[in-house]
Amino acid sequence: MKPVEHNLPVTINQILSWVKQCTAQERDIILKELITDKQALQFASEKSLAKDWISEEEDEAWKNL
């Protein structure tokens, strides 16, 4: 499994910088929206999960399924 490439007009660092400028209430709203948005949650989790999933050992373990 390879990480998904994207063509976003902004970088993740730009998004994080913007979020850091939000109030605590605004950040809570953003977080609640992200948690209920399955695609956003999947995107946010992808890099973290890739550390365990993208490996020769993992491919070997799942090759017969």
Secondary structure as UniProt FT lines:
FT   HELIX           12..21
FT   HELIX           24..36
FT   HELIX           38..53
FT   HELIX           56..62
FT   TURN            63..64
//
